[in-house]
Amino acid sequence: MLGADTLPSSRSSHREIRIIDTTLRDAHQCLWATRMRTAHMLPVLPLFDCVGFESVDLLVPIHIDVCVRFLKEDPWERARLARKAAPNTQFRSLIRSKNGLTFDFQPDDVIDLLVHRYYANGLNVIGAFDGLNDVDNIIVALRTAKSLGAYTFGALSFCESPLHTDEHFATTAKALVERADVDAIMIKDAGGLLTVDRIRTLIPKLRAAIGSRIIELHSHCLTGPAPLVHPEGARLGCDQLHRSI
């Protein structure tokens, strides 16, 4: 529990921390090479619908690839069936730079079409990231999603290097807000590199750069500290935490 004695004075002790569930997307992507089938998901989705998650992560380009090439399933049907099984749930998608369906770069009109298909099939929370935090590579997807009425988020690819300072991430976050009007900024720590010490300097910088926009925290457990990083991030001002079952 986050008590008043553990929170910075600038943040209310009554602040609500929302949960984004990643079980149906990133959990099996990492642990099972993205091999969870639609039939595995449908029985539990009515329960997900009752929990009250902020949103549920469901589909990204690698899932489209695996569904078609290995599982012989229609990924768009997965999205539609998920929406039908959990009508009260907001479903999320994420676009990897300009790699719409493969690891090759696609032109902007292909990315634009992909965003339209995400939204048309019930994925109304749409974000994008670039491995080098190149805002130019994701701005088209985010602007298109915003124009359709989607809730949008820009993801910061976290890394440890002389370049990846708190100022670098704050500048990138500010650019995403100013150029794409994203609703949220997601800290995307896919390598599990975030530490408690680093989150203590990073969150204040981001908050100063983006004001009251939502901050999401997504950190993997590859190196161990993620279970400590998440509650510390919440204490410092993160609004939404990515978790999985």
ABEGO torsion letter per residue (X at the ends): XBBAAABBAABBAABBBBBBBAAABAAAAAAAGGABBAAAAAAAAAAAAAAGBABBBABBAAAAAAAAAAAGBBAAAAAAAAAAABAABBBBBBBBEABAABABBBBAAAAAAAAAAAAAAGBABBBBBBAAGBAAAAAAAAAAAAAAGBBBBBBBBBBBBAABBAAAAAAAAAAAAAAAGBABBBBBBAAGABBAAAAAAAAAAAAAAAEABBBBBBBBAAAGAAAAAAAAAAAAGBABBBBBX
